Amino acid sequence: MAGGRRPAGLALGWGCCLLLCCAAASKLEISMPPVVEVEVGGTARIECNFYIPENASYTYIDWFYVDRSNKQVRLYHVTANGVLEDDTDYKKRLSLGEDKALSLSAVTLQDARTFMCQVGAGSYGVGESSTQLSVYKVPTTPEIEPHSGGISVHSSEIPEIAKCVSKNSFPPPNITWHKNGQQLHAQENQVTMPSTLTRESSGLYTVSSTLYAPVTREDRHSRYHCTVHYWLQGQRRALDSRGVKVNIFYPAEHLKLQVVPSSTLVKEGDNVTLVCEADGNPPPVFSFFKKNLDEWQDLTSLAEPESGVLKLHDVNKSSNGTYRCQSLDLDDMSQIEEDVDLVVNYIEGVHVKMEPSSTLHEGDSVTLSCDAHSPVGLKYQWRDEKGTKLVEGNRLFLSNLTFETSKNFSCKVMAPSVPGLEQSKKVFVAVEGKPRIVAISSPLYVRQDEVVNLTCKAIAFPPPTVQWSINGTAHEYVDNQHIASNLTVRVSHDLLRAGAMCRVSNRLGVSEKHIQLVVDQKSTAESQGVIIVAIIVAILVVAVLGAVIYFLHKKGKIPCGRAGKQDITKPEARKDKIVVEVKSDKLSEEAGLLQGANGEKRAAADQSEKYIDLRN
């Protein structure tokens, strides 16, 4: 074809001419980029820049592509009269811009070929140039999968570490391996990383690689990743996978056995846990033993299976001793063992002594002393039965004893170096003596025939008995050295005259006190006054009622005569007969208050019920 094709480098040089010194050019020049790169599915835009001297116009512009047989196939023919698009396989994906640049959409791998631009300028001749369309596909981020099982450091073969795969790339990429950020290189009989490249039906490539390398104990912390490399616009690009760790199997080198909580703080009654830890992977098989004299007692059956934990419940003095943990590595059958001493702190033999130890009486003095045994230092404290602290130290001195002193005292023994380790011992200090009556309900104001409670309260030790000089219902209440007796009785004439005697006794003596009962005159007077007022009110009511009846009779409202007479005491009496009945519920002896004008008493029967005849 006229003008021929220019080498890419020459075309690029002419591009520089167009930019810097076009004014000095004297012939038609065309400039095109040597290479245009576009990703699969994208749109490629290929520009055709040209210069015609003296601002002359082009005659035509033709676009071509070079097919597989190196033949030029026209795509467009552009003249001043219009644009002619040839019928090709590209027809539906091509477009021409206002600057006559060629655009190709939905680029595929098959579009990677040469495109040409040819410009005719009449007397200035014909010029052409070409661009190589390069199609690429960025690979997917590589996916890495570590070895699913554990890898032993004693493996006889070079173990597989991980696999790496990257899909859908063009052109074919390659994979490299890295350990802790450092690239690995193949070493004969040491490190290998075979790769496989697969071309998919889409024309894209999938690349995979497997890393084989020996491992050591230190590799339990190592991180591996793979990187896929590809080229884009003349530069090498890379995508990294995530970092992974592999499960390394290695025997234990160290064993640690400890007591939880710390052995120095263990006290009797605690729950103790022995924890055995090894630095091997997988954890070895643990066994526990306790030393008894010259033999080791196997405690493995008491431990939690495969956990390295032995729990001891409610430990005591006999739990002291040396314990051993033994580990067995199933990979190489190696054993390691470790011992620990368990110290159970305790307090025993808490003893309280009284001096003198003989019987105590009121006014005596006594010294209480407290002692105990423990492998650690002890502190003593005395408290009363209410929990109030009395004194620090193992001795308590009590003087001028009384019955009220008789109570429980507690010696509290503590181990300051072991929080919570303490014991208490109680002692009862008994002060003996004959009973002493401390309270009695005398004098007691009562009324005849009233039911009353007589109270007698005493203090004594040994516990006394209470007796009453009269019969009644007795109830006793005991509180410490106090005894209280309540006697329920009915007030009689004899009781008012003689009173009651409370007698309290034990083997050391007897105490008696008399309870005097006094008639409550104020209550009797008040009762009689109420009765008199009630009787006066009743008489006034009868008088008023009589006056009303008399008034009605005078007005003729109530007829009276022999024909109309009828016994008003009969229940069948007619409703026009009025009967007034006055009754009294008072006792017969109170009836004496109702007397006639001559001072004579009326019969009780006459006073309890009266009928008034309202007839004429």
JOHURA-V703483 format. One record per backbone hydrogen bond with DSSP energy under -1.0 kcal/mol. NH is the residue of the N-H (numbers start at 1). CO is the residue of the C=O. Records with the same first field share a line. If there is no record, write none. Layout:
BEGIN
NH->CO + CO
END
This chain:
BEGIN
4->1
11->7
12->8
13->9
14->10
15->11
16->12
17->13
18->14
19->15
20->16
21->17
24->21
25->22
29->51
31->49
36->132
38->134
40->136
41->107
42->39
44->104
46->102
49->31
51->29
56->53
59->120
60->120
61->78
62->118
63->76
64->116
65->73
66->114
67->71
70->67
73->65
75->63
76->63
77->84
78->61
79->82
84->77
86->75
88->86
91->88
93->90
94->90
95->103
97->101
100->97
102->46
103->95
104->44
105->93
107->42
111->108
112->109
113->111
115->131
116->64
117->129
118->62
119->127
120->60
121->125
124->121
125->122
127->119
129->117
131->115
132->34
133->113
134->36
136->38
137->170
140->167
143->165
145->163
147->161
151->247
153->249
155->152
161->211
163->145
164->209
165->143
166->207
169->205
170->137
174->229
176->227
178->225
179->182
180->223
182->179
184->177
187->191
190->187
191->187
192->212
196->208
198->206
200->204
203->200
205->169
206->198
207->166
208->196
209->164
210->194
211->162
212->192
213->159
219->216
220->217
221->218
224->244
225->178
227->176
228->239
229->174
230->237
232->235
235->232
237->230
239->228
241->226
244->224
249->151
250->281
256->277
258->275
260->273
265->262
268->345
269->315
270->267
272->312
273->260
274->310
275->258
276->308
277->256
279->254
281->250
285->328
287->326
289->324
290->297
291->322
292->295
295->292
297->290
299->288
302->299
303->300
304->309
307->304
310->274
312->272
315->270
319->316
320->317
321->342
323->340
324->289
325->338
326->287
327->336
328->285
329->334
333->329
336->327
338->325
340->323
342->321
345->266
348->373
351->371
353->369
355->367
363->401
364->361
366->398
367->355
368->396
369->353
370->394
371->351
373->348
379->414
381->412
382->391
383->410
384->388
387->384
390->382
391->382
393->380
396->368
398->366
401->364
405->402
406->403
409->427
410->383
411->425
412->381
413->423
414->379
415->421
418->415
421->418
423->413
425->411
427->409
429->407
432->360
433->461
436->459
438->457
439->457
441->455
442->440
444->516
446->518
449->491
450->447
452->489
454->487
456->485
457->439
458->483
459->436
460->481
465->505
467->503
469->501
473->488
475->486
477->484
479->482
482->479
483->458
484->477
485->456
486->475
487->454
488->473
489->452
491->450
496->492
497->493
498->494
499->495
500->515
502->513
503->467
504->511
505->465
506->509
509->506
511->504
513->502
515->500
518->444
520->446
521->519
524->520
525->521
526->522
527->523
528->524
529->525
530->526
531->527
532->528
533->529
534->530
535->531
536->532
537->533
538->534
539->535
540->536
541->537
542->538
543->539
544->540
545->541
546->542
547->543
548->544
549->545
550->546
551->547
552->548
553->549
554->550
555->551
556->553
557->552
565->562
570->567
573->570
577->574
582->610
584->608
590->587
593->590
594->591
596->600
599->596
607->603
608->604
609->605
610->582
612->580
END
